[in-house]
Every structure is written in structure tokens, then in C-alpha cells.
Amino acid sequence: LIDGHGLYKPVYFGVRHRRVLDRMPGGKHVGAMLRVNTRNMGWDGNAILVGDLNARPDGSAPGTYGLLLGDGFVDAWTETNGAAAGFTCCQVPTLTGPSTLSQRIDYVPYREGGEAASIEALGAELIGEEADDRTVSGLWPSDHAGVSAPLRIRGGP
């Protein structure tokens, strides 16, 4: 849900799922593509990007996460939960059995830019990661837990 009431500055919103082998020519990761989609196309303003980036915040999967932070993005999970694990991946393909979430690769990064509106993460929580979230037949809702992060966007003329 995006509520832009009273917002006079535009916000770029992008959704991305980076496959493990998803690379640009020259071996650059999709983090570079995300930068192209915003800053390098003349968009220095606000941006919110959500998705499965297949990149760990510890840098063990190179590229995307560090590129976003280096480009001024803030990770809503880390901003509001500090060093809490926040594992989002991966349940077994059959979506059965106990939870096997053991890494964090899904994010809600955001960036304020230029004379743009302010963006503030009000919190971030996982959804679909608890046993009570399973379907009546016992399946996990997805192979990933989701990240819900309400953001406050304020702007003016």
C-alpha cells in the first residue's frame, strides 16, 4: 500500500527478483542495474526498491547489497531491527516440514534524494515465517518469508 496523500515530490518504486545467475555484461550484478534504473537515468530523487536480491548483507554474495548502500540506500530491516537476523530464505521446495529459513536475501531498501521528500522506516517485520502462518494443509505460504516495512514519506511543495 502506498499512500501519497500530500506528497508533492515523486518517488521511484521498483520491484526486483535477482536470479542467482542474473548478471549484466561484464559480470556486473543486478545491483548495478538498479542504480541504472534510478540515478544513472537522471533520477536522483526518492527511491524505494523491494525484492529478492539473492544477496546477503554480510557481502558473501557480492554486488547488489553493497552497491545499494553505496548509492545511498538504507536497508529498512537493519534500520529498525539492528543486527537481528531477519532470515527470509529458504524453505524446502515442497514447502513442508519445519522452517529452514537460514539467510536474509529479501529487502526493502529506500533512498532519499536531492530536494526530495523525507523517507523514514517505521518498522520492519517478517511475514510467513512462523508455524502459525502455514496453510491448513501444513504448507509454508512461500519458499521465502516476506518483509513488511511501513515507510513514512513526507514531502511538500
N, C-alpha and C positions, 0 to 999 in steps of 0.2 A: 504494500500500500504506500503510495506516495501522495502526500498532501502538500500541494504547492500554494496554499492559500496565503496571500500577502507576499509571495516571493516574486521579486522583480528582476532577479538575476537568474540566468539559465543554469541548469545542472545537467551535465552529461551523465547518462546512466547506461552502463553496459553489462551484459551477462556473457560469461565465457566459460567453456569447458575445455581445458587444455588436455589433450590426449598425451600420453607418455611420449610418443614419438612425434608429436606435433611441433615441428621446427620450421623456421623460416630459412631461406637460402643462406648458406654460410654457417649453419648450425646455431643461429640465434634463437633463443626460446621465445615463446609467445609473449613473455613479459615485454619484450621489445615491441611486439605488435600492439599491445595495449597502450604503450607510450605513443606509438604512431597514431592510434585511434584518437588520442586526446591531444597531447602537447604538440606533436610534430605536424598535426593538421591545423595548427593555428588555434587550438583550444587550450588556453592557459587557465581556464576557469575551473569551477567546481566539477568534480567527477566522483561518481560512485560506481564501483565495479564489483560485481558479485560472481561467485562461481567456484568451481572445482579447478584449481590451478595446478594440481598434481605437483606441488612444490611445498617442501617443508620449511617452517620458519627458521630452522637451525641451519639452513643453507645446504643440507645434504642432497637436495635436488636442485641443482644450480639454476640460476637465472631469475625466474619470474618474481619471487617474493622480494629478493634484494633489489631488483630493478624498480619495483613499485615503491618500496620505501625510499630508495634513492631519488625517485622522481617526486617525492613529497607526499606520497600516500601514507595514511595512518591505518593500521590494522584495528578494526573495531573490537575484535576479541581481546587482543593484547591491551588495548587502551582501557578496557573496562574490567578485564579479568586478570591482568598482570601475567604471571608465569603459569597460570592454571593450564593444564594440558589441552583441554578442548578437543579431544580426538573426534574426528569426523569420518574416518575411513578405516577399515573396510569390513563390512560383514561378508560372510561366506556367500558365494554366488547363489546358493539355494535359499538364502535369507532365513535359514533355520538355525536352531541351537542357541547357545549363549552368545552374548555380544563379543565380537572380535575386533572392535574399533581400537586401533593402536597408533594412529598417526593423524596429524592435523594437516589437511590439504585443501580445505574449503574455507573461503574467506569473504569478508565484506570490507574491502579497503575503500577509503574515501580520501579526497583531497580538496582543500580549499585553494582557490587560485585567484590571482590578480585582485581586482576590486570586488570580488565576488562575495556572495553571502557566506555566513559562517556555518560550518557543519560541526555538530557535536554528537558523539556516540553516547546514548543514554544507557546503554547496557548491551550485552550480547549473551545469548544462551543457545544451548544445543536443543534441537528438537528431533524426536525419533530415535533417541539413543537409549531410552530406558525400557526395561522389560514390559512395563505397562503400555508402552507405545505400540507393541506388536498387534497385529490383526487378531481377530477371534480364532483364526486357524493357527496362530503362533508364528506368523511370518513377520520379519522386520519390515517396516514400510519402504525401505530402500537399502542399497548396499552402503550408503553414506548417511550419516546424521546431517541434518540441516543446521544452519546457523541463522538465528533470528537476531537482528541488531537494529533496534529502532534508532533512527538518526534525527536529530533536530536540525532543521535547515532554516536559517533566518536570513532575511535579506530586506533590502529597501530600495527606494528609488535612488 
